[in-house]
Amino acid sequence: MAKLLNLLRRDNAQSWEVQYFETSEEQAKMYFRGFSKEAEILEPLSLREEIIKEYQEALNIYK
């Protein structure tokens, strides 16, 4: 089911812009993983928390 996502994305080296997408959380997860530090998912909170968990698990591999 499609949901509206809010994303804070780096527009250039010094500024950010908010972008809105309507897509499923699963599609959004696959797409936005590649942005790494260049984007921050603002909403929905469930997607934000899932991405945070994935990054924390990846970081633990390198500790």
C-alpha positions in Angstrom: 0.0 0.0 0.0 1.4 3.4 -0.9 2.1 5.9 1.8 3.3 9.5 1.8 7.0 9.7 2.9 8.8 12.8 4.0 12.5 12.8 3.3 15.1 15.4 4.2 17.7 15.3 1.4 20.9 17.1 0.9 20.4 19.5 -2.0 24.0 20.5 -2.1 27.0 20.7 0.2 25.4 23.2 2.6 21.6 23.0 2.3 18.8 20.5 2.7 15.4 20.2 1.1 12.3 18.3 2.1 10.9 16.0 -0.5 7.7 14.0 -0.5 7.1 10.6 -2.1 4.1 8.3 -2.3 5.2 4.7 -2.4 5.3 1.6 -0.3 7.6 1.4 2.7 9.4 -1.6 1.1 10.1 0.2 -2.2 11.2 3.3 -0.2 13.6 1.2 1.9 15.2 -0.3 -1.2 15.5 3.1 -2.9 16.7 5.2 0.0 19.3 2.8 1.4 21.7 4.1 -1.3 21.5 7.7 -0.1 23.3 6.9 3.2 24.2 10.1 4.9 22.8 12.2 2.1 19.2 11.7 3.2 17.2 11.4 6.4 13.8 9.8 6.4 11.4 11.9 8.5 8.2 10.0 8.1 6.7 7.5 8.5 8.3 6.8 11.8 8.2 3.0 11.3 10.3 3.3 8.1 12.7 5.7 9.9 13.2 3.3 12.8 13.7 0.3 10.5 16.4 2.2 8.5 18.1 3.2 11.8 18.1 -0.4 13.0 19.7 -1.6 9.7 22.4 1.1 9.9 23.1 0.2 13.6 23.4 -3.5 12.7 25.8 -2.7 9.9 27.9 -0.5 12.2 28.1 -3.3 14.7 29.9 -5.5 12.1 32.7 -2.9 11.9 33.2 -2.6 15.7 
